[in-house]
Amino acid sequence: MTAPSFDQAVEQYQAGDRAGAKGTADALLKLNENDGAALNLLSILEQDRREWSAAENFSKRALKAEPGNPIYL
C-alpha cells in the first residue's frame, strides 16, 4: 500500500474526486494531525459543500499548525 501524499489529494481534487481527496487528506491527518496543507484542503472541501462552520474549523487548525504560512490567510 502506498503512503498518502498531498500531491495525490490535490490531483484527486482537481479531477473532481472530492471523496478521494477527502479520504487522502484524512489519511494524511492520521499520520500528522497538524498537517497544515491537509487541513487547508479539508477546509476547501467543506467550503465547496457550503459547510462554513466546518471549513472555518479546518482553516483555524491549519493556521495554528503553520501560523506563518500566508496561503492559509
N, CA and C atoms as a LAMMPS dump frame, in Angstrom:
ITEM: TIMESTEP
0
ITEM: NUMBER OF ATOMS
219
ITEM: BOX BOUNDS ff ff ff
-5.0000000000000000e+02 5.0000000000000000e+02
-5.0000000000000000e+02 5.0000000000000000e+02
-5.0000000000000000e+02 5.0000000000000000e+02
ITEM: ATOMS id mol type element x y z
1 1 1 N 0.841 -1.184 0
2 1 2 C 0 0 0
3 1 3 C 0.889 1.251 0
4 2 1 N 0.576 2.179 -0.85
5 2 2 C 1.34 3.418 -0.965
6 2 3 C 0.873 4.421 0.084
7 3 1 N 1.845 5.093 0.684
8 3 2 C 1.506 6.123 1.673
9 3 3 C 0.788 7.272 0.971
10 4 1 N -0.184 7.87 1.643
11 4 2 C -0.893 9.004 1.031
12 4 3 C 0.035 10.199 0.888
13 5 1 N -0.226 11.01 -0.11
14 5 2 C 0.562 12.231 -0.297
15 5 3 C -0.375 13.404 -0.578
16 6 1 N 0.103 14.582 -0.241
17 6 2 C -0.688 15.778 -0.506
18 6 3 C -0.881 15.965 -2.007
19 7 1 N 0.16 15.684 -2.784
20 7 2 C 0.037 15.807 -4.243
21 7 3 C -1.086 14.916 -4.772
22 8 1 N -1.187 13.718 -4.231
23 8 2 C -2.257 12.807 -4.626
24 8 3 C -3.617 13.416 -4.3
25 9 1 N -3.749 13.998 -3.114
26 9 2 C -5.013 14.618 -2.709
27 9 3 C -5.376 15.769 -3.644
28 10 1 N -4.401 16.576 -4.014
29 10 2 C -4.65 17.7 -4.918
30 10 3 C -5.065 17.193 -6.297
31 11 1 N -4.387 16.164 -6.782
32 11 2 C -4.759 15.593 -8.08
33 11 3 C -6.186 15.073 -8.056
34 12 1 N -6.562 14.419 -6.969
35 12 2 C -7.928 13.92 -6.841
36 12 3 C -8.92 15.085 -6.853
37 13 1 N -8.607 16.118 -6.102
38 13 2 C -9.483 17.286 -6.045
39 13 3 C -9.637 17.917 -7.433
40 14 1 N -8.519 18.097 -8.115
41 14 2 C -8.556 18.732 -9.439
42 14 3 C -9.302 17.88 -10.465
43 15 1 N -9.305 16.573 -10.255
44 15 2 C -10.014 15.668 -11.161
45 15 3 C -11.499 15.564 -10.812
46 16 1 N -11.908 16.26 -9.745
47 16 2 C -13.298 16.234 -9.354
48 16 3 C -13.648 15.113 -8.392
49 17 1 N -12.641 14.377 -7.939
50 17 2 C -12.858 13.283 -6.997
51 17 3 C -12.77 13.833 -5.578
52 18 1 N -13.833 14.514 -5.164
53 18 2 C -13.838 15.143 -3.838
54 18 3 C -13.752 14.106 -2.717
55 19 1 N -14.444 12.983 -2.875
56 19 2 C -14.411 11.941 -1.848
57 19 3 C -13.001 11.361 -1.719
58 20 1 N -12.342 11.15 -2.839
59 20 2 C -10.969 10.645 -2.806
60 20 3 C -10.023 11.627 -2.157
61 21 1 N -10.186 12.91 -2.491
62 21 2 C -9.336 13.953 -1.902
63 21 3 C -9.546 14.023 -0.397
64 22 1 N -10.801 13.918 0.028
65 22 2 C -11.088 13.941 1.469
66 22 3 C -10.471 12.734 2.155
67 23 1 N -10.607 11.571 1.554
68 23 2 C -10.037 10.356 2.129
69 23 3 C -8.525 10.442 2.261
70 24 1 N -7.872 10.98 1.241
71 24 2 C -6.416 11.122 1.282
72 24 3 C -6.012 12.147 2.329
73 25 1 N -6.718 13.276 2.393
74 25 2 C -6.411 14.296 3.402
75 25 3 C -6.625 13.743 4.81
76 26 1 N -7.696 12.981 4.999
77 26 2 C -7.937 12.352 6.302
78 26 3 C -6.802 11.394 6.664
79 27 1 N -6.327 10.634 5.673
80 27 2 C -5.222 9.699 5.913
81 27 3 C -3.947 10.461 6.287
82 28 1 N -3.718 11.606 5.646
83 28 2 C -2.559 12.432 5.986
84 28 3 C -2.647 12.921 7.429
85 29 1 N -3.852 13.274 7.866
86 29 2 C -4.025 13.743 9.246
87 29 3 C -3.811 12.623 10.256
88 30 1 N -4.059 11.391 9.863
89 30 2 C -3.777 10.271 10.759
90 30 3 C -2.276 10.116 10.963
91 31 1 N -1.503 10.485 9.95
92 31 2 C -0.045 10.44 10.057
93 31 3 C 0.496 11.634 10.823
94 32 1 N -0.162 12.792 10.659
95 32 2 C 0.272 14.03 11.315
96 32 3 C -0.953 14.929 11.482
97 33 1 N -1.469 14.985 12.693
98 33 2 C -2.701 15.747 12.936
99 33 3 C -2.528 17.244 12.734
100 34 1 N -1.287 17.693 12.586
101 34 2 C -1.009 19.116 12.373
102 34 3 C -0.506 19.394 10.959
103 35 1 N -0.935 18.603 10
104 35 2 C -0.547 18.803 8.607
105 35 3 C -1.359 19.97 8.052
106 36 1 N -0.74 21.137 7.986
107 36 2 C -1.433 22.347 7.562
108 36 3 C -2.016 22.247 6.161
109 37 1 N -1.296 21.622 5.254
110 37 2 C -1.781 21.505 3.879
111 37 3 C -3.037 20.633 3.817
112 38 1 N -3.028 19.519 4.531
113 38 2 C -4.202 18.642 4.548
114 38 3 C -5.389 19.344 5.207
115 39 1 N -5.121 20.056 6.291
116 39 2 C -6.186 20.802 6.965
117 39 3 C -6.769 21.869 6.043
118 40 1 N -5.905 22.554 5.303
119 40 2 C -6.373 23.586 4.383
120 40 3 C -7.217 22.975 3.26
121 41 1 N -6.788 21.832 2.754
122 41 2 C -7.566 21.166 1.71
123 41 3 C -8.936 20.75 2.242
124 42 1 N -8.974 20.242 3.464
125 42 2 C -10.265 19.885 4.054
126 42 3 C -11.153 21.117 4.212
127 43 1 N -10.556 22.253 4.518
128 43 2 C -11.32 23.497 4.59
129 43 3 C -11.925 23.831 3.221
130 44 1 N -11.131 23.703 2.189
131 44 2 C -11.613 23.98 0.832
132 44 3 C -12.75 23.031 0.464
133 45 1 N -12.583 21.75 0.801
134 45 2 C -13.636 20.777 0.513
135 45 3 C -14.934 21.131 1.237
136 46 1 N -14.824 21.576 2.476
137 46 2 C -16.015 21.976 3.225
138 46 3 C -16.635 23.249 2.639
139 47 1 N -15.803 24.155 2.162
140 47 2 C -16.328 25.36 1.503
141 47 3 C -17.1 24.974 0.244
142 48 1 N -16.576 24.008 -0.502
143 48 2 C -17.275 23.537 -1.701
144 48 3 C -18.666 23.015 -1.361
145 49 1 N -18.791 22.43 -0.166
146 49 2 C -20.072 21.885 0.279
147 49 3 C -20.916 22.92 1.013
148 50 1 N -20.388 24.136 1.135
149 50 2 C -21.054 25.23 1.846
150 50 3 C -21.267 24.906 3.325
151 51 1 N -20.333 24.146 3.866
152 51 2 C -20.326 23.819 5.294
153 51 3 C -19.366 24.799 5.966
154 52 1 N -19.85 26.005 6.177
155 52 2 C -18.999 27.119 6.592
156 52 3 C -18.354 26.909 7.95
157 53 1 N -19.086 26.371 8.898
158 53 2 C -18.543 26.167 10.24
159 53 3 C -17.393 25.157 10.215
160 54 1 N -17.595 24.054 9.526
161 54 2 C -16.539 23.044 9.412
162 54 3 C -15.333 23.61 8.669
163 55 1 N -15.586 24.38 7.604
164 55 2 C -14.491 24.996 6.848
165 55 3 C -13.68 25.933 7.738
166 56 1 N -14.38 26.727 8.535
167 56 2 C -13.693 27.647 9.435
168 56 3 C -12.846 26.889 10.452
169 57 1 N -13.373 25.788 10.966
170 57 2 C -12.633 24.984 11.93
171 57 3 C -11.334 24.458 11.317
172 58 1 N -11.415 23.906 10.109
173 58 2 C -10.216 23.399 9.454
174 58 3 C -9.236 24.528 9.149
175 59 1 N -9.746 25.682 8.749
176 59 2 C -8.869 26.831 8.468
177 59 3 C -8.133 27.271 9.725
178 60 1 N -8.844 27.333 10.829
179 60 2 C -8.211 27.726 12.099
180 60 3 C -7.142 26.727 12.507
181 61 1 N -7.426 25.452 12.308
182 61 2 C -6.433 24.427 12.643
183 61 3 C -5.206 24.532 11.747
184 62 1 N -5.408 24.828 10.46
185 62 2 C -4.276 24.991 9.538
186 62 3 C -3.423 26.184 9.959
187 63 1 N -4.078 27.286 10.311
188 63 2 C -3.337 28.471 10.764
189 63 3 C -2.57 28.202 12.05
190 64 1 N -3.164 27.432 12.934
191 64 2 C -2.492 27.099 14.185
192 64 3 C -1.294 26.191 13.918
193 65 1 N -1.443 25.272 12.982
194 65 2 C -0.369 24.345 12.647
195 65 3 C 0.805 25.056 11.974
196 66 1 N 0.49 26.045 11.135
197 66 2 C 1.522 26.775 10.382
198 66 3 C 1.182 28.261 10.388
199 67 1 N 1.393 28.93 11.545
200 67 2 C 0.946 30.328 11.678
201 67 3 C 1.6 31.297 10.687
202 68 1 N 2.744 31.009 10.179
203 68 2 C 3.41 31.931 9.253
204 68 3 C 3.114 31.676 7.79
205 69 1 N 2.267 30.715 7.493
206 69 2 C 2.01 30.367 6.106
207 69 3 C 0.944 31.302 5.527
208 70 1 N 1.317 32.168 4.571
209 70 2 C 0.366 33.152 4.036
210 70 3 C -0.752 32.519 3.197
211 71 1 N -0.585 31.298 2.752
212 71 2 C -1.62 30.648 1.936
213 71 3 C -2.893 30.454 2.726
214 72 1 N -2.771 30.277 4.041
215 72 2 C -3.931 29.966 4.866
216 72 3 C -4.649 31.21 5.36
217 73 1 N -4.146 32.372 5.037
218 73 2 C -4.767 33.614 5.496
219 73 3 C -5.916 34.025 4.599
